Amino acid sequence: MYHEPMRRLPWTLVLGLLIIFTCEALLFVDVHNRGHIIISPEFPDPSQLPRPETTLAWIARYVAVNMTGLCWLAYLLVFDGLLTMLGYRRGEGTLSPIRRRPNRFVIAWLTSIPVWCFFDWVNFAFMDAWRYHGLPPAFGQRAVGYFVAFAAISPGMFLAAELYQRLGMSRLGAANPSRWAVRIGLPLQVAIMLTGVAFAVYPFVIHDPIANLTLWVSLLFLIDPINHWLGAPSIVGDWRAGRWGRTFSLMLGGATCGLLWEFWNYWALAKWSYHLPFLGGLEQYRYFEMPLLGFMGFLPFALECWVVLNLILALFEREGLRVAEPLPDEAGIM
């Protein structure tokens, strides 16, 4: 039973869009007040910028520092609203996963933090492929920002992928699964896992930004066969069954978030930049801060985060602890 009329816009969609548009307007105010200076490796310290002089300028400066966290919280609200509205319009019993499977959303939110901390650790200790600039000097403020921004990474990609699935991507291969099924026997599954091990070790050996080429697929190759063996949702299982929608929806979810991450990052005061010298002259061709070729990493990144979530849930279940609701079907993502 729905408690809202089918024609009413979900409040999360309205609130999320309002927050995003307000943040964009305030960020524009701050960019104007600072003389259109963009934080970069050449100008990494926001303390050198002119100090705000009015209440509006102070609010705009706060938004500019916290743009990532604010916009990603709003993004989650927007996609909750879009998925819920789609369910209303179709008269289906499928609301947003946040509403239908709140425990799974919370686990996705919490596990997103250590996943990104792992990537950050590998980067800062061994690769130096990306760098942060303009972070607040107070540890408490940084910690809150990390928690909000890092936690929204996985759910953000999964919600976008869920929307793509419901808009038709789930039908890829579904009409004739035997035709699109891929033979991935046990020897090949073991080979995929061992490739993942080698890819995961590579950054620790090479100590160079070029290790990005393996980092963003390593956990996918390493963990997904294990998920299949444990009976958890997996890419290997999907391909063996001729189901391709979940794979492509997750990659599109990663691309969608990548476009927005880089867009919201560029003018922010607390932000990141990239250091990918192995691209040579191609590094200068960018989508905001991200070199265009590097953007391809967002596609497997969504798959990586998804297989990590499924592994964690599968391990809990093996211990007799069902901490999250099961997926509704073989097309579900979160």
Long-range contacts (C-beta under 8 A, 24 or more apart in sequence): 2-88, 4-88, 6-88, 6-89, 6-91, 7-88, 8-88, 9-81, 9-85, 10-80, 10-81, 10-84, 10-85, 10-88, 11-81, 12-77, 12-78, 12-80, 12-81, 12-84, 12-96, 13-77, 13-78, 13-80, 13-81, 13-82, 13-84, 13-85, 14-81, 15-74, 15-77, 16-74, 16-75, 16-76, 16-77, 16-78, 16-79, 16-80, 16-81, 17-74, 17-78, 19-70, 19-71, 19-73, 19-74, 19-77, 20-71, 20-74, 20-75, 20-78, 23-63, 23-67, 23-70, 23-71, 23-74, 26-59, 26-60, 26-63, 26-64, 27-60, 27-63, 27-64, 27-67, 27-267, 27-268, 29-56, 29-57, 29-60, 30-57, 30-60, 30-61, 30-63, 30-64, 30-269, 31-64, 31-267, 33-57, 33-60, 33-61, 38-266, 38-267, 39-133, 39-134, 39-268, 39-269, 39-271, 40-133, 40-273, 41-131, 41-133, 41-273, 44-133, 44-134, 45-133, 45-134, 46-134, 46-269, 46-270, 49-269, 61-269, 64-267, 64-268, 64-269, 65-134, 65-136, 65-268, 65-269, 65-270, 66-145, 66-270, 67-264, 67-265, 67-267, 67-268, 67-269, 67-270, 68-145, 68-149, 68-261, 68-264, 68-265, 68-268, 68-270, 68-271, 69-144, 69-145, 69-148, 69-149, 69-152, 71-260, 71-264, 72-148, 72-149, 72-152, 72-153, 72-156, 73-148, 73-152, 75-152, 75-156, 75-260, 76-152, 76-155, 76-156, 76-159, 79-156, 79-159, 79-160, 79-162, 79-163, 80-159, 82-163, 83-159, 83-162, 83-163, 83-166, 86-163, 86-166, 86-167, 94-166, 94-328, 96-159, 97-158, 97-159, 97-162, 97-332, 97-333, 97-334, 98-155, 98-159, 100-325, 100-328, 101-324, 101-325, 101-327, 101-334, 102-325, 103-323, 103-324, 103-325, 104-313, 104-324, 104-325, 104-327, 104-334, 105-155, 105-334, 106-324, 107-309, 107-312, 107-313, 107-323, 107-324, 108-154, 108-155, 108-158, 108-309, 108-334, 109-151, 109-152, 109-154, 109-155, 110-151, 111-154, 111-308, 111-309, 111-312, 112-150, 112-151, 112-152, 112-153, 112-154, 112-155, 112-305, 113-146, 113-147, 113-150, 113-151, 115-153, 115-154, 115-304, 115-305, 115-308, 116-150, 116-153, 117-150, 119-215, 122-203, 122-204, 122-211, 122-215, 126-203, 126-204, 126-207, 126-211, 127-203, 127-207, 127-208, 127-209, 127-211, 127-212, 127-215, 128-209, 128-275, 129-209, 129-211, 129-212, 129-274, 129-275, 129-276, 130-272, 130-273, 130-274, 130-275, 131-272, 131-273, 131-274, 131-275, 132-270, 132-271, 132-272, 133-270, 133-271, 133-272, 133-273, 134-268, 134-269, 134-270, 134-271, 135-270, 136-270, 145-270, 153-257, 153-305, 154-305, 154-306, 154-309, 155-334, 156-253, 156-257, 157-250, 157-253, 157-254, 157-256, 157-257, 157-301, 157-302, 157-305, 157-306, 158-250, 158-253, 158-302, 158-305, 158-306, 158-309, 158-333, 158-334, 159-253, 159-334, 160-252, 160-253, 160-256, 160-257, 161-246, 161-249, 161-250, 161-252, 161-253, 161-254, 161-302, 161-306, 161-333, 161-334, 162-249, 162-253, 162-332, 162-333, 162-334, 164-248, 164-249, 164-252, 164-253, 165-245, 165-246, 165-249, 165-331, 165-332, 165-333, 169-245, 169-248, 169-249, 169-252, 170-245, 170-246, 170-249, 170-331, 171-245, 172-243, 172-244, 172-245, 172-248, 173-242, 173-243, 173-244, 173-245, 174-242, 174-243, 174-245, 176-242, 177-241, 177-242, 177-243, 178-242, 179-242, 180-242, 180-243, 180-244, 181-239, 181-240, 181-241, 181-242, 182-239, 182-240, 182-242, 183-240, 184-236, 184-239, 184-240, 189-225, 189-228, 189-229, 189-236, 190-225, 192-221, 192-224, 192-225, 192-236, 193-221, 193-222, 193-225, 193-226, 195-221, 196-220, 196-221, 196-222, 196-223, 197-222, 208-278, 209-275, 209-276, 209-277, 209-278, 210-278, 212-276, 212-294, 212-297, 216-297, 216-300, 216-301, 216-304, 217-300, 217-304, 218-304, 219-304, 219-307, 219-308, 220-300, 220-303, 220-304, 220-307, 223-304, 223-307, 223-308, 223-311, 224-303, 224-307, 226-311, 227-307, 227-310, 227-311, 227-314, 230-311, 230-314, 230-315, 230-318, 231-314, 232-310, 232-311, 232-313, 232-314, 233-310, 233-327, 233-330, 233-332, 234-307, 234-310, 235-303, 235-307, 238-330, 241-330, 243-330, 243-331, 245-331, 246-330, 246-331, 246-333, 247-303, 249-333, 250-302, 250-303, 250-306, 250-333, 251-299, 251-300, 251-302, 251-303, 253-302, 253-333, 254-298, 254-299, 254-300, 254-301, 254-302, 254-303, 255-295, 255-298, 255-299, 257-298, 257-302, 258-290, 258-295, 258-298, 258-301, 259-287, 262-287, 262-288, 262-289, 262-290, 262-295, 263-288, 265-289, 306-333
